Amino acid sequence: MPKLPTVTAKQVISVLEKVGFEIVRQRESHVRLKHTDSRVVTIPVHLGRNLGKGLLRKIF
C-alpha cells in the first residue's frame, strides 16, 4: 500500500464531495457524508489537527 499523505478533515471532505458524497449532517465536531449508493462516512473535524493514518485508511 502506498504511503498516505498528512491531510486535514476539510481536505478529505472536499475530495469525498468531488467523488459523489454529500454532507448529510454535522453534529458538533463530526461531519457525516452519504453517497448515492448508500455508503456513509463520518469524519471528525478538529481545527488544527490532521486525521490519523488509520482513520484515513478506513475512510478510503
Secondary structure, DSSP 8 states (H G I E B T S, - for coil): -------BHHHHHHHHHHTT-EEEEEETTEEEEE-TTS-EEEEE--TT-B--HHHHHHH-
